Amino acid sequence: MKIDMHVHILSPDFIKDIKKNIERDAHFKLLHSNPKAKFATAEDVLMEMDKTGIDKSVIFGFSCLDMGMSKEANDYIIDVVKRYPDRFIGFAIVPPNHPEMEKELIRCAEAGLKGVGEIIPDAVHVDISKQDEIGKFAAVCQKLKFPILMHANELIGHYYPGKGKMGPEQAYLFAVNNPENTIIYAHWGGGLFFYELMPEVRKNLKNVYYDNAASPYLYKPQVYEAARSAGVLDKVVLGSDFPLLSPARYYREWSKTNLTEEEKMKINGENAYKILFSDKNID
């Protein structure tokens, strides 16, 4: 089974009124102010999945501070999963410190969603290294058996809209403080995977995975060989970040590496399957 772990979608009505909706959240505006910004509905994703051979996609909205906007996004995800249960797995988005966070995650779980993310710390004004800011959210996710897809950034290199301040150190501390949570760090965890060469770090990151979202914009293809050297290829999952990029772009990247077909299969679905279907939490 080929699984794309990182896909953003918006409802047709939201996209139709995008000029108004873009003003509702500062971080959403930061990401999408460029006239060339891309938006996708569920049907757009299905067409891309059929083109690229993806069997299932994990879908979600965009992390935002406004709970009303989050609920609208979650409602669309719930509807899409009901209409296409064989193709989509839905994750919920919430501002972690909102008073209604727990209530909304329970609602989403009861409606069939299977995880939470992508949480972008800068978008929701939370420092993930501080347990007093993020601990309750992590506890709710653990109780619901929700894996957490968490945005993390490399803290050096070129700037791009949305590049935040939560990097490997903060990501590591979040994992250490919440060892029972399953965490998928987007964008290679801002380079956190490299530190798994340290035995004590690897032990503390036993429940941590990494997606490769936006990798072609950040690293040379040899990042996969670096991940092999760090011993984490069993924990790397495909995350296209569609509509930013198509899965096809990642396949082209892999062709420039010495990844074996077995290793490609792990990244292209086997590793994600372990996360999503553990404890049989997805039918």
PALUM-90647 format. One record per residue (C-alpha): residue number from 1; residue in three letters; x, y negated, z. Coordinates in steps of 0.1 Angstrom, whole numbers, plus 5000, padded with zeros to 4 digits. Layout:
! residues N
   num   residu     c1     c2     c3
   NUM      ALA      X      Y      Z
...
//
This chain:
! residues 283
   num   residu     c1     c2     c3
     1      MET   5000   5000   5000
     2      LYS   5014   4966   4990
     3      ILE   5005   4939   5015
     4      ASP   5011   4901   5014
     5      MET   5012   4889   5050
     6      HIS   5010   4852   5044
     7      VAL   4983   4836   5022
     8      HIS   4965   4803   5027
     9      ILE   4930   4798   5014
    10      LEU   4903   4771   5016
    11      SER   4867   4771   5008
    12      PRO   4855   4758   4975
    13      ASP   4835   4731   4993
    14      PHE   4865   4720   5013
    15      ILE   4886   4718   4981
    16      LYS   4859   4699   4963
    17      ASP   4860   4672   4989
    18      ILE   4898   4673   4994
    19      LYS   4903   4636   4993
    20      LYS   4881   4632   5024
    21      ASN   4893   4664   5041
    22      ILE   4929   4656   5038
    23      GLU   4924   4626   5062
    24      ARG   4910   4648   5089
    25      ASP   4944   4661   5102
    26      ALA   4978   4644   5101
    27      HIS   4998   4676   5095
    28      PHE   4975   4688   5068
    29      LYS   4979   4654   5051
    30      LEU   5016   4657   5054
    31      LEU   5016   4690   5036
    32      HIS   4992   4681   5009
    33      SER   4996   4644   5001
    34      ASN   5016   4652   4970
    35      PRO   4993   4651   4939
    36      LYS   5008   4684   4928
    37      ALA   4997   4702   4960
    38      LYS   4981   4735   4953
    39      PHE   4949   4749   4969
    40      ALA   4934   4783   4965
    41      THR   4900   4800   4972
    42      ALA   4896   4837   4979
    43      GLU   4888   4844   4942
    44      ASP   4921   4827   4932
    45      VAL   4940   4850   4955
    46      LEU   4922   4880   4941
    47      MET   4933   4872   4906
    48      GLU   4969   4867   4917
    49      MET   4967   4900   4936
    50      ASP   4955   4919   4905
    51      LYS   4983   4903   4885
    52      THR   5010   4912   4909
    53      GLY   4998   4946   4922
    54      ILE   4990   4935   4958
    55      ASP   4965   4958   4975
    56      LYS   4957   4937   5006
    57      SER   4964   4901   5016
    58      VAL   4964   4886   5051
    59      ILE   4944   4853   5047
    60      PHE   4940   4823   5069
    61      GLY   4935   4785   5067
    62      PHE   4960   4758   5077
    63      SER   4971   4751   5113
    64      CYS   4955   4719   5125
    65      LEU   4948   4700   5157
    66      ASP   4911   4696   5151
    67      MET   4891   4725   5165
    68      GLY   4861   4716   5142
    69      MET   4884   4719   5112
    70      SER   4898   4752   5125
    71      LYS   4863   4766   5130
    72      GLU   4853   4757   5094
    73      ALA   4884   4775   5081
    74      ASN   4877   4806   5103
    75      ASP   4841   4807   5091
    76      TYR   4853   4809   5055
    77      ILE   4878   4836   5064
    78      ILE   4851   4856   5082
    79      ASP   4828   4853   5051
    80      VAL   4855   4863   5027
    81      VAL   4865   4894   5047
    82      LYS   4829   4905   5048
    83      ARG   4826   4901   5010
    84      TYR   4859   4917   5001
    85      PRO   4867   4941   5030
    86      ASP   4890   4963   5010
    87      ARG   4912   4935   4998
    88      PHE   4915   4910   5027
    89      ILE   4925   4910   5063
    90      GLY   4916   4878   5081
    91      PHE   4935   4859   5107
    92      ALA   4921   4830   5128
    93      ILE   4936   4796   5133
    94      VAL   4932   4776   5165
    95      PRO   4950   4748   5184
    96      PRO   4965   4768   5212
    97      ASN   4959   4742   5239
    98      HIS   4923   4734   5231
    99      PRO   4898   4741   5258
   100      GLU   4878   4762   5234
   101      MET   4908   4783   5222
   102      GLU   4898   4815   5240
   103      LYS   4862   4812   5230
   104      GLU   4870   4807   5194
   105      LEU   4895   4836   5192
   106      ILE   4869   4859   5208
   107      ARG   4843   4848   5183
   108      CYS   4867   4855   5155
   109      ALA   4876   4889   5169
   110      GLU   4839   4899   5172
   111      ALA   4834   4887   5136
   112      GLY   4861   4911   5123
   113      LEU   4893   4890   5122
   114      LYS   4925   4909   5131
   115      GLY   4951   4884   5142
   116      VAL   4960   4847   5146
   117      GLY   4981   4824   5124
   118      GLU   4997   4808   5108
   119      ILE   5003   4787   5139
   120      ILE   5025   4757   5131
   121      PRO   5038   4743   5164
   122      ASP   5043   4708   5151
   123      ALA   5008   4707   5136
   124      VAL   4992   4716   5170
   125      HIS   5016   4697   5192
   126      VAL   5030   4726   5212
   127      ASP   5065   4736   5222
   128      ILE   5064   4774   5219
   129      SER   5095   4777   5243
   130      LYS   5074   4763   5272
   131      GLN   5052   4789   5287
   132      ASP   5030   4764   5305
   133      GLU   5020   4751   5270
   134      ILE   5017   4784   5251
   135      GLY   5013   4812   5278
   136      LYS   4975   4812   5280
   137      PHE   4972   4814   5242
   138      ALA   4997   4843   5241
   139      ALA   4978   4861   5269
   140      VAL   4945   4859   5250
   141      CYS   4961   4872   5218
   142      GLN   4976   4901   5237
   143      LYS   4942   4909   5253
   144      LEU   4926   4909   5218
   145      LYS   4955   4929   5203
   146      PHE   4960   4900   5179
   147      PRO   4994   4898   5162
   148      ILE   5006   4862   5161
   149      LEU   5019   4848   5129
   150      MET   5041   4818   5140
   151      HIS   5058   4792   5119
   152      ALA   5095   4787   5127
   153      ASN   5120   4765   5109
   154      GLU   5157   4765   5101
   155      LEU   5169   4733   5118
   156      ILE   5196   4723   5093
   157      GLY   5196   4719   5056
   158      HIS   5174   4699   5033
   159      TYR   5142   4682   5044
   160      TYR   5108   4690   5031
   161      PRO   5073   4680   5042
   162      GLY   5063   4702   5072
   163      LYS   5098   4710   5083
   164      GLY   5094   4711   5120
   165      LYS   5115   4711   5152
   166      MET   5106   4747   5164
   167      GLY   5137   4767   5154
   168      PRO   5154   4800   5164
   169      GLU   5160   4790   5200
   170      GLN   5123   4781   5207
   171      ALA   5112   4812   5187
   172      TYR   5135   4834   5208
   173      LEU   5122   4820   5241
   174      PHE   5086   4825   5230
   175      ALA   5093   4861   5223
   176      VAL   5112   4866   5256
   177      ASN   5084   4850   5276
   178      ASN   5057   4871   5259
   179      PRO   5074   4905   5254
   180      GLU   5041   4924   5249
   181      ASN   5029   4903   5220
   182      THR   5035   4913   5184
   183      ILE   5049   4883   5167
   184      ILE   5056   4877   5130
   185      TYR   5079   4847   5125
   186      ALA   5073   4830   5092
   187      HIS   5102   4818   5070
   188      TRP   5127   4843   5084
   189      GLY   5121   4829   5119
   190      GLY   5143   4799   5110
   191      GLY   5173   4823   5109
   192      LEU   5164   4840   5142
   193      PHE   5169   4874   5125
   194      PHE   5207   4868   5123
   195      TYR   5209   4869   5161
   196      GLU   5196   4904   5162
   197      LEU   5233   4913   5157
   198      MET   5236   4906   5194
   199      PRO   5224   4937   5213
   200      GLU   5207   4918   5241
   201      VAL   5188   4897   5216
   202      ARG   5178   4927   5195
   203      LYS   5164   4943   5227
   204      ASN   5143   4912   5235
   205      LEU   5130   4910   5200
   206      LYS   5117   4945   5198
   207      ASN   5081   4933   5189
   208      VAL   5092   4906   5165
   209      TYR   5089   4907   5127
   210      TYR   5099   4882   5100
   211      ASP   5081   4872   5069
   212      ASN   5100   4858   5039
   213      ALA   5076   4829   5031
   214      ALA   5092   4803   5009
   215      SER   5125   4822   5009
   216      PRO   5133   4812   4972
   217      TYR   5132   4776   4983
   218      LEU   5154   4781   5013
   219      TYR   5180   4808   5007
   220      LYS   5200   4827   4981
   221      PRO   5186   4861   4973
   222      GLN   5214   4876   4993
   223      VAL   5195   4867   5025
   224      TYR   5180   4902   5021
   225      GLU   5214   4918   5022
   226      ALA   5222   4897   5053
   227      ALA   5190   4911   5069
   228      ARG   5202   4946   5061
   229      SER   5235   4938   5078
   230      ALA   5216   4925   5108
   231      GLY   5196   4958   5109
   232      VAL   5162   4941   5105
   233      LEU   5150   4952   5071
   234      ASP   5125   4975   5089
   235      LYS   5110   4942   5104
   236      VAL   5108   4921   5072
   237      VAL   5074   4916   5055
   238      LEU   5064   4900   5022
   239      GLY   5047   4866   5029
   240      SER   5042   4848   4996
   241      ASP   5028   4816   5012
   242      PHE   5004   4816   4982
   243      PRO   4994   4793   4966
   244      LEU   5028   4778   4972
   245      LEU   5044   4808   4955
   246      SER   5033   4840   4938
   247      PRO   5045   4874   4950
   248      ALA   5060   4877   4915
   249      ARG   5086   4851   4925
   250      TYR   5098   4873   4954
   251      TYR   5100   4903   4931
   252      ARG   5123   4883   4908
   253      GLU   5144   4875   4938
   254      TRP   5147   4911   4948
   255      SER   5159   4920   4913
   256      LYS   5190   4898   4920
   257      THR   5199   4918   4951
   258      ASN   5212   4954   4958
   259      LEU   5181   4963   4977
   260      THR   5171   4999   4972
   261      GLU   5136   5009   4960
   262      GLU   5130   5023   4994
   263      GLU   5139   4990   5011
   264      LYS   5117   4970   4987
   265      MET   5088   4993   4995
   266      LYS   5093   4986   5032
   267      ILE   5092   4948   5027
   268      ASN   5064   4951   5002
   269      GLY   5039   4968   5025
   270      GLU   5052   4995   5047
   271      ASN   5065   4972   5075
   272      ALA   5033   4952   5074
   273      TYR   5012   4983   5076
   274      LYS   5029   4992   5109
   275      ILE   5019   4958   5123
   276      LEU   4983   4957   5111
   277      PHE   4973   4993   5116
   278      SER   4990   5000   5149
   279      ASP   4966   5013   5176
   280      LYS   4942   5017   5147
   281      ASN   4930   4981   5153
   282      ILE   4920   4978   5116
   283      ASP   4895   5002   5099
//
